[in-house]
Amino acid sequence: MKRTETVELTVLCLIRRGDEYLLQDRVKKDWRGFTLPGGHVEPGESIVDAVVREMKEETGLAVENPKLCGVKQFPIDGGRYLVFLFVADKFSGEIVSSEEGAMHWVKKEDLPKVNLVNDFTELLEVMLDENLSEFQYVVEDGKWKVVQK
């Protein structure tokens, strides 16, 4: 039995300002809608350095002391896609948008009013609930299912 698998490493970050979240109105066809900014970890790069770099590239903000708050994962051909989830309350700079999508501050209470990506609510729950740390997609009977732990 094989003891390792191919893993694609990525990061997402919830940047908070009081009762507002910084969300990206993602324009790519896969996972379109309001979501958290993020991206891939480059070869040899630390996970924390990756989230700091990605936030600067996608939002224009320099996040300080991002805190790991969970993991999201799902199967891909020959392995799994792994997303390290971070929260950041301290940052500096001015917001900019990227080719990935426009950035918007959205009040927590207004989340139901925007076009969120499909799994945003469950993802946010894992990130904010101190009793949860994992968001996993599993395939059962040919259907994708979300498991939170």
C-alpha positions as CSV (number, residue, x, y, z in Angstrom):
1,M,0.0,0.0,0.0
2,K,1.2,3.5,-0.9
3,R,1.8,5.6,2.2
4,T,2.0,9.0,0.5
5,E,0.0,10.9,-2.1
6,T,0.2,14.0,-4.3
7,V,-0.9,17.1,-2.4
8,E,-1.6,20.5,-3.7
9,L,-1.0,23.1,-1.0
10,T,-3.0,26.4,-0.8
11,V,-4.1,29.0,1.7
12,L,-7.2,31.1,2.4
13,C,-7.4,34.0,4.8
14,L,-10.3,35.7,6.6
15,I,-9.3,39.3,7.1
16,R,-11.5,41.0,9.7
17,R,-12.1,44.6,10.5
18,G,-14.6,44.9,13.3
19,D,-17.8,43.2,12.1
20,E,-16.7,43.3,8.4
21,Y,-14.9,40.6,6.4
22,L,-12.8,41.3,3.3
23,L,-14.1,39.2,0.5
24,Q,-13.2,38.7,-3.1
25,D,-15.9,38.7,-5.8
26,R,-14.2,35.9,-7.7
27,V,-14.7,35.9,-11.4
28,K,-13.2,32.5,-12.5
29,K,-15.8,30.0,-13.6
30,D,-14.7,27.5,-10.9
31,W,-15.8,28.7,-7.5
32,R,-17.4,31.9,-8.7
33,G,-18.9,34.4,-6.2
34,F,-17.8,36.1,-3.0
35,T,-15.1,34.2,-1.2
36,L,-11.9,34.5,0.8
37,P,-8.7,35.6,-0.9
38,G,-6.0,33.0,-1.2
39,G,-3.8,31.0,-3.5
40,H,-1.1,28.4,-3.9
41,V,1.9,27.8,-1.7
42,E,5.1,28.0,-3.9
43,P,7.7,25.3,-3.8
44,G,9.9,25.7,-0.7
45,E,7.7,28.5,0.8
46,S,6.5,28.3,4.3
47,I,2.7,28.2,4.8
48,V,2.7,31.4,6.8
49,D,4.9,33.2,4.2
50,A,2.5,32.0,1.5
51,V,-0.6,33.5,3.2
52,V,1.2,36.8,3.8
53,R,2.4,36.9,0.1
54,E,-1.0,35.9,-1.3
55,M,-2.9,38.5,0.8
56,K,-0.5,41.3,-0.4
57,E,-0.9,40.1,-4.1
58,E,-4.7,39.7,-4.0
59,T,-5.8,42.4,-1.6
60,G,-3.0,44.9,-1.3
61,L,-2.9,44.4,2.5
62,A,0.1,43.3,4.5
63,V,-1.4,41.0,7.1
64,E,0.4,40.7,10.4
65,N,0.5,37.5,12.5
66,P,-2.1,35.5,10.6
67,K,-3.4,32.7,12.8
68,L,-4.0,29.1,11.5
69,C,-7.6,28.3,12.4
70,G,-8.3,25.2,10.3
71,V,-7.8,23.0,7.3
72,K,-10.0,22.4,4.2
73,Q,-9.4,19.4,2.0
74,F,-10.9,17.5,-0.9
75,P,-9.8,14.6,-3.2
76,I,-8.2,15.3,-6.5
77,D,-6.9,12.8,-9.1
78,G,-4.1,10.9,-7.5
79,G,-4.2,12.8,-4.2
80,R,-5.8,15.7,-2.3
81,Y,-6.1,19.4,-2.4
82,L,-5.2,20.9,1.0
83,V,-6.1,24.5,2.1
84,F,-4.7,26.0,5.2
85,L,-7.2,28.4,6.7
86,F,-6.1,31.6,8.4
87,V,-7.6,34.6,10.3
88,A,-6.0,38.0,10.4
89,D,-7.2,41.0,12.4
90,K,-4.0,43.1,12.0
91,F,-3.0,44.5,8.7
92,S,-1.8,47.6,6.9
93,G,-2.1,49.1,3.5
94,E,-4.8,50.0,1.0
95,I,-7.2,47.5,-0.6
96,V,-6.6,46.7,-4.2
97,S,-8.4,44.3,-6.5
98,S,-6.7,41.7,-8.7
99,E,-7.5,39.8,-11.9
100,E,-9.0,37.2,-9.6
101,G,-11.8,39.5,-8.6
102,A,-12.7,42.8,-6.9
103,M,-12.3,43.1,-3.1
104,H,-15.1,44.3,-0.9
105,W,-15.6,44.8,2.9
106,V,-18.9,43.0,3.7
107,K,-20.6,43.2,7.1
108,K,-21.2,39.9,8.8
109,E,-24.9,40.6,8.8
110,D,-24.9,41.3,5.1
111,L,-23.4,38.0,4.1
112,P,-26.8,36.5,3.1
113,K,-27.3,39.4,0.7
114,V,-24.3,38.7,-1.5
115,N,-23.6,35.8,-3.9
116,L,-21.4,33.7,-1.7
117,V,-19.5,30.7,-3.2
118,N,-21.3,27.4,-2.5
119,D,-19.4,26.3,0.6
120,F,-18.7,29.7,2.2
121,T,-21.1,29.3,5.2
122,E,-19.7,25.9,6.2
123,L,-16.1,27.1,5.7
124,L,-16.6,30.2,7.8
125,E,-18.2,28.1,10.6
126,V,-15.0,25.9,10.7
127,M,-12.8,29.0,10.8
128,L,-14.7,30.8,13.6
129,D,-15.8,27.9,15.8
130,E,-13.0,27.0,18.2
131,N,-14.5,23.5,18.5
132,L,-14.0,22.8,14.7
133,S,-10.7,22.6,12.8
134,E,-11.4,20.6,9.7
135,F,-13.6,21.1,6.6
136,Q,-13.4,18.0,4.3
137,Y,-15.2,17.0,1.2
138,V,-15.6,13.3,0.9
139,V,-17.2,11.4,-1.9
140,E,-19.9,8.9,-0.9
141,D,-22.0,7.0,-3.4
142,G,-20.7,9.2,-6.1
143,K,-21.8,12.4,-4.4
144,W,-19.7,15.1,-2.7
145,K,-20.5,15.6,1.0
146,V,-19.1,18.1,3.5
147,V,-17.7,16.8,6.8
148,Q,-16.8,19.2,9.6
149,K,-14.7,18.1,12.6
